[in-house]
């Protein structure tokens, strides 16, 4: 879940990076409900036979939800592996936040891996929903798992992108979703990464928190996604529960302490408010992630964990963690 809030760091202003992490229940920055559907013409009349070597493109990919915009940076030397980067709870319908809140493109520009950034999916958890949300008049039923594991890889295969040699990484909502997608689609993903993810959804209060967060982010009804709290879909999408499925998967899992760090420089009252929210949200992510670490240890399932001593629930820290995960990702995919 993107339990994140909008804030700006002076240091990142100097780097011309807009920092906009959105809070669990802050009534700001909500995207358009059902933003996954985009009425625009494809940039290509037809798919290429091989992936271009380097460069950036915006593709429009057919799906059961309508055409979905996907931002792509092609592998530097035409390699076939891909890294899917998932957004947070308030995912916008115009750009994936990884593309403008971080320097992800620069980090991987010279690497032989294609960056794949799907656009849209506010409050979706990148799941296949039971129905469209009835609270906000959502025009379509989210089918994000189908899109990311069937429709999108089939489309990218026309460009020479592998269906089987891929990584998936996300923050907050996208962190738990990345582990879910990898757990149930091991033939597609060799690596999964969660940054400040909520990985113990069955913990007391978590289901209620998700319900409130989704109402705030676009007025989405969680019952349309996973049903009432006793529905088995909640367990299917809880990393703590499906942890045995992750054995043998390369994983990078991180959460910071919630204490302000190098990117936190509040000045105005709203800055202090946002920083305080980011501290609490990251502390919650840390508790979830620590519980998940113990769960994996009890199962004998290895993973790489990183727990920075300082850091709030915000984009500059996630950009730094993406860089830390880079070597493991490239090693796993053979994409140097």
C-alpha positions as CSV (number, residue, x, y, z in Angstrom):
1,X,0.0,0.0,0.0
2,X,1.3,3.4,-0.7
3,X,1.2,4.6,2.9
4,X,3.1,7.7,1.8
5,X,2.6,11.4,1.9
6,X,3.7,14.3,-0.3
7,X,6.7,16.2,0.8
8,X,9.7,18.0,-0.7
9,X,13.3,17.7,0.4
10,X,15.5,20.7,-0.1
11,X,18.4,18.4,-1.1
12,X,16.3,16.8,-3.8
13,X,15.1,20.2,-5.0
14,X,18.7,21.0,-5.7
15,X,18.8,17.8,-7.8
16,X,15.6,18.8,-9.5
17,X,13.7,15.7,-8.2
18,X,10.1,16.2,-7.0
19,X,9.6,14.3,-3.8
20,X,5.9,13.4,-3.4
21,X,5.3,10.5,-1.1
22,X,1.6,10.2,0.0
23,X,0.3,9.4,3.4
24,X,-1.9,6.6,4.5
25,X,-4.8,8.9,5.3
26,X,-3.8,12.3,4.1
27,X,-6.5,13.9,1.9
28,X,-4.1,15.2,-0.7
29,X,-2.9,14.3,-4.1
30,X,-5.5,11.6,-4.9
31,X,-5.4,10.5,-8.5
32,X,-8.4,9.8,-10.7
33,X,-10.4,6.8,-9.8
34,X,-10.0,4.0,-12.4
35,X,-7.0,5.8,-13.8
36,X,-5.7,2.6,-15.4
37,X,-7.9,3.2,-18.4
38,X,-6.4,5.6,-20.9
39,X,-8.1,6.7,-24.1
40,X,-5.1,7.4,-26.3
41,X,-3.6,6.0,-29.4
42,X,-0.6,3.6,-29.2
43,X,2.8,5.0,-30.0
44,X,3.4,2.1,-32.3
45,X,1.4,0.8,-35.2
46,X,2.8,-2.6,-34.4
47,X,5.4,-4.2,-32.1
48,X,9.0,-4.5,-33.1
49,X,10.6,-7.9,-33.6
50,X,13.5,-7.1,-31.2
51,X,13.9,-4.8,-28.3
52,X,15.7,-1.5,-29.1
53,X,19.2,-1.0,-27.6
54,X,18.7,1.7,-25.0
55,X,16.3,4.7,-25.2
56,X,12.9,5.6,-23.7
57,X,9.4,4.9,-25.0
58,X,5.9,5.1,-23.8
59,X,3.8,2.1,-25.0
60,X,0.1,1.6,-24.9
61,X,-0.7,-2.0,-24.1
62,X,-4.1,-3.6,-24.7
63,X,-5.8,-5.1,-21.7
64,X,-9.1,-6.1,-20.3
65,X,-9.1,-2.7,-18.5
66,X,-8.6,-0.8,-21.7
67,X,-5.2,0.4,-23.1
68,X,-2.6,0.8,-20.3
69,X,0.3,3.3,-20.6
70,X,3.7,1.7,-19.8
71,X,6.9,3.7,-19.5
72,X,9.9,1.8,-20.8
73,X,13.6,2.3,-20.8
74,X,15.1,-0.4,-23.0
75,X,18.1,-2.5,-22.0
76,X,21.3,-0.7,-22.9
77,X,22.5,-3.5,-25.2
78,X,19.3,-5.1,-26.3
79,X,19.1,-7.6,-23.5
80,X,15.9,-9.6,-22.9
81,X,15.5,-9.2,-19.1
82,X,13.2,-6.7,-17.5
83,X,12.7,-5.0,-14.1
84,X,9.1,-4.1,-13.4
85,X,8.8,-1.1,-11.0
86,X,5.5,-0.8,-9.2
87,X,4.0,2.4,-7.8
88,X,2.3,3.1,-4.5
89,X,-1.3,3.5,-3.3
90,X,-1.9,6.8,-5.0
91,X,-0.5,5.8,-8.4
92,X,-1.2,8.5,-11.0
93,X,-2.9,7.9,-14.3
94,X,-0.3,9.9,-16.3
95,X,3.1,8.8,-15.1
96,X,4.6,6.1,-12.8
97,X,6.2,7.9,-9.9
98,X,9.4,6.0,-10.2
99,X,10.0,7.9,-13.4
100,X,10.0,11.4,-11.9
101,X,10.3,11.0,-8.1
102,X,13.6,9.1,-8.4
103,X,16.6,8.8,-10.7
104,X,15.7,5.2,-11.6
105,X,16.3,5.8,-15.3
106,X,19.8,7.1,-14.6
107,X,20.6,4.3,-12.2
108,X,19.9,1.6,-14.9
109,X,20.7,3.5,-18.1
110,X,23.9,1.6,-18.9
111,X,22.6,-1.8,-17.7
112,X,21.4,-4.5,-19.9
113,X,17.9,-4.6,-18.4
114,X,14.7,-3.0,-19.5
115,X,12.8,-0.9,-17.0
116,X,9.1,-1.4,-17.2
117,X,6.9,1.1,-15.3
118,X,3.1,0.5,-15.6
119,X,1.0,3.6,-15.2
120,X,-2.2,3.7,-13.2
121,X,-3.7,1.4,-10.6
122,X,-4.5,3.7,-7.8
123,X,-5.4,1.7,-4.7
124,X,-5.3,-1.5,-6.8
125,X,-2.6,-3.5,-5.0
126,X,-2.0,-4.7,-8.5
127,X,-4.6,-7.4,-7.9
128,X,-7.4,-8.9,-9.9
129,X,-10.5,-7.5,-8.2
130,X,-13.9,-9.2,-7.8
131,X,-15.7,-6.2,-9.2
132,X,-15.5,-2.5,-9.8
133,X,-15.6,-0.2,-6.8
134,X,-19.2,0.9,-6.1
135,X,-18.2,3.9,-3.9
136,X,-16.6,6.0,-6.7
137,X,-18.3,4.8,-9.9
138,X,-15.2,3.0,-11.1
139,X,-15.9,2.2,-14.8
140,X,-13.9,-1.0,-15.0
141,X,-12.9,-3.9,-12.8
142,X,-9.2,-3.9,-12.0
143,X,-7.4,-6.9,-13.4
144,X,-3.8,-5.9,-12.7
145,X,-2.4,-9.3,-11.9
146,X,-3.7,-10.5,-15.2
147,X,-2.2,-7.5,-17.0
148,X,1.2,-7.7,-15.3
149,X,1.6,-11.5,-15.7
150,X,-0.2,-12.2,-19.0
151,X,-1.1,-9.3,-21.2
152,X,2.0,-7.1,-20.6
153,X,4.6,-9.8,-20.9
154,X,2.9,-11.2,-24.0
155,X,3.1,-7.7,-25.5
156,X,6.7,-7.1,-24.5
157,X,7.7,-10.5,-25.9
158,X,7.1,-9.0,-29.3
159,X,10.0,-6.7,-28.6
160,X,12.2,-9.5,-27.5
161,X,11.7,-9.1,-23.7
162,X,11.7,-12.4,-21.9
163,X,8.6,-13.8,-20.3
164,X,10.8,-15.7,-17.7
165,X,13.9,-13.6,-16.8
166,X,12.3,-10.7,-14.9
167,X,12.4,-8.9,-11.6
168,X,9.7,-6.9,-9.8
169,X,10.1,-4.3,-7.2
170,X,7.7,-1.8,-5.5
171,X,7.3,0.5,-2.6
172,X,4.6,0.5,0.1
173,X,1.5,-1.0,-1.7
174,X,3.8,-2.0,-4.5
175,X,6.1,-3.7,-2.1
176,X,3.6,-6.3,-0.9
177,X,2.3,-6.6,-4.5
178,X,5.8,-7.3,-5.8
179,X,6.1,-10.3,-3.5
180,X,2.6,-11.5,-4.3
181,X,3.2,-11.4,-8.0
182,X,6.5,-13.2,-7.7
183,X,5.1,-15.8,-5.3
184,X,2.3,-16.9,-7.6
185,X,4.2,-16.4,-10.9
186,X,7.6,-17.9,-10.3
187,X,8.0,-18.8,-13.9
188,X,8.0,-15.0,-14.7
189,X,10.0,-13.5,-11.8
190,X,13.4,-14.5,-10.5
191,X,13.7,-11.5,-8.1
192,X,11.2,-9.5,-6.0
193,X,11.9,-6.4,-3.9
194,X,9.8,-4.7,-1.3
195,X,10.7,-1.2,0.0
196,X,8.8,-0.1,3.1
197,X,6.1,-2.7,2.3
198,X,3.3,-3.9,4.5
199,X,4.2,-7.6,4.6
200,X,2.0,-8.8,7.5
201,X,-1.5,-7.8,6.4
202,X,-3.0,-10.2,8.9
203,X,-1.5,-8.3,11.8
204,X,-4.1,-6.6,14.1
205,X,-5.4,-3.4,12.6
206,X,-3.8,-3.8,9.2
207,X,-7.0,-4.8,7.3
208,X,-8.8,-1.8,8.8
209,X,-5.9,0.5,7.9
210,X,-6.0,-0.7,4.3
211,X,-9.7,-0.1,4.2
212,X,-9.3,3.5,5.4
213,X,-6.4,4.2,3.1
214,X,-8.2,3.1,0.0
215,X,-11.2,5.2,0.9
216,X,-8.9,8.2,1.2
217,X,-7.0,7.4,-2.0
218,X,-9.8,7.6,-4.6
219,X,-12.8,6.4,-2.5
220,X,-12.2,2.8,-3.4
221,X,-14.1,0.1,-1.6
222,X,-11.8,-2.7,-0.4
223,X,-14.7,-5.2,-0.5
224,X,-14.5,-5.0,-4.3
225,X,-10.9,-6.0,-4.2
226,X,-10.5,-8.8,-1.7
227,X,-14.0,-9.0,-0.2
228,X,-14.8,-8.6,3.5
229,X,-12.0,-9.2,6.1
230,X,-12.8,-13.0,6.4
231,X,-12.5,-13.6,2.6
232,X,-9.6,-16.0,1.7
233,X,-8.3,-13.4,-0.8
234,X,-6.8,-11.5,2.1
235,X,-4.7,-14.5,3.0
236,X,-3.7,-15.1,-0.6
237,X,-2.3,-11.6,-0.8
238,X,-0.5,-11.6,2.6
239,X,3.2,-12.1,2.3
240,X,3.4,-13.3,5.8
241,X,1.0,-16.1,4.9
242,X,2.3,-17.2,1.5
243,X,6.0,-16.9,2.6
244,X,6.7,-20.6,1.9
245,X,6.1,-19.9,-1.8
246,X,9.1,-17.5,-1.8
247,X,11.7,-20.2,-1.1
248,X,14.4,-20.0,-3.7
249,X,13.4,-16.5,-4.9
250,X,16.0,-13.8,-4.8
251,X,14.6,-11.0,-2.6
252,X,15.6,-7.6,-1.4
253,X,13.5,-6.3,1.5
254,X,14.0,-3.0,3.3
255,X,12.3,-0.6,5.7
256,X,13.9,2.3,7.6
257,X,13.5,3.2,11.3
258,X,11.1,6.1,10.7
259,X,13.5,8.6,12.3
260,X,14.2,11.6,10.2
261,X,17.3,11.3,8.1
262,X,19.4,13.1,5.4
263,X,16.4,13.9,3.2
264,X,14.2,15.3,5.9
265,X,14.5,19.1,6.3
266,X,11.1,20.4,7.4
267,X,10.7,24.2,7.5
268,X,7.1,25.1,7.1
269,X,4.3,23.8,9.3
270,X,3.1,21.5,6.6
271,X,6.6,20.0,6.3
272,X,6.6,19.1,10.0
273,X,3.2,17.6,9.6
274,X,4.2,15.5,6.6
275,X,7.5,14.4,8.3
276,X,5.6,13.3,11.4
277,X,3.2,11.2,9.2
278,X,6.1,9.7,7.3
279,X,7.8,8.8,10.6
280,X,4.7,6.9,11.8
281,X,4.1,5.2,8.4
282,X,7.6,4.0,8.1
283,X,7.6,2.7,11.7
284,X,4.6,0.6,10.8
285,X,6.3,-0.7,7.7
286,X,9.3,-1.5,9.8
287,X,7.2,-3.5,12.3
288,X,5.6,-5.4,9.4
289,X,9.0,-6.1,7.7
290,X,10.6,-7.2,10.9
291,X,7.8,-9.7,11.5
292,X,8.2,-10.9,7.9
293,X,11.9,-11.3,8.5
294,X,11.2,-13.6,11.5
295,X,8.7,-15.5,9.4
296,X,11.2,-16.2,6.6
297,X,13.9,-17.2,9.2
298,X,11.5,-19.7,10.8
299,X,11.0,-21.2,7.4
300,X,14.7,-21.2,6.4
301,X,13.9,-18.9,3.4
302,X,16.9,-16.6,2.7
303,X,16.5,-13.0,1.7
304,X,18.5,-9.8,1.7
305,X,17.3,-7.3,4.3
306,X,18.3,-3.7,4.8
307,X,17.2,-1.6,7.8
308,X,18.6,1.9,7.6
309,X,19.0,3.6,10.9
310,X,17.2,6.7,9.6
311,X,14.6,7.3,7.0
312,X,10.9,8.2,6.7
313,X,8.2,6.9,4.3
314,X,9.2,9.0,1.3
315,X,10.7,8.8,-2.2
316,X,14.3,9.9,-1.7
317,X,14.8,6.9,0.6
318,X,13.2,4.5,-1.9
319,X,15.4,5.8,-4.6
320,X,18.5,5.1,-2.5
321,X,17.2,1.6,-1.7
322,X,16.6,0.9,-5.4
323,X,20.3,1.6,-5.9
324,X,21.3,-0.7,-3.1
325,X,19.3,-3.5,-4.7
326,X,20.8,-2.9,-8.2
327,X,23.7,-5.4,-7.9
328,X,21.5,-8.2,-6.7
329,X,19.0,-7.6,-9.4
330,X,21.5,-7.5,-12.2
331,X,23.3,-10.6,-10.8
332,X,20.0,-12.5,-10.6
333,X,19.0,-11.6,-14.2
334,X,22.5,-11.8,-15.7
335,X,21.9,-8.3,-16.9
336,X,25.3,-6.5,-16.4
